[in-house]
Amino acid sequence: NLVSLFERPSILVELVIYLGLGIIWAFPFKFIFKGIGQADPDQTE
């Protein structure tokens, strides 16, 4: 187990890690998020 190889870091280090990973995971899906909520280009008015 990878987690068992390391000691538990301080709470501040954990917080920074979780915040960083919480933001980084979204970058590959950026093009999907940009399209959500925009008008349908095929829709006629």
Rosetta blueprint (number, residue, H / E / L):
1 N L
2 L L
3 V H
4 S H
5 L H
6 F L
7 E L
8 R L
9 P L
10 S L
11 I H
12 L H
13 V H
14 E H
15 L H
16 V H
17 I H
18 Y H
19 L H
20 G H
21 L H
22 G H
23 I H
24 I H
25 W L
26 A L
27 F H
28 P H
29 F H
30 K H
31 F H
32 I H
33 F H
34 K H
35 G H
36 I L
37 G L
38 Q L
39 A L
40 D L
41 P L
42 D L
43 Q L
44 T L
45 E L
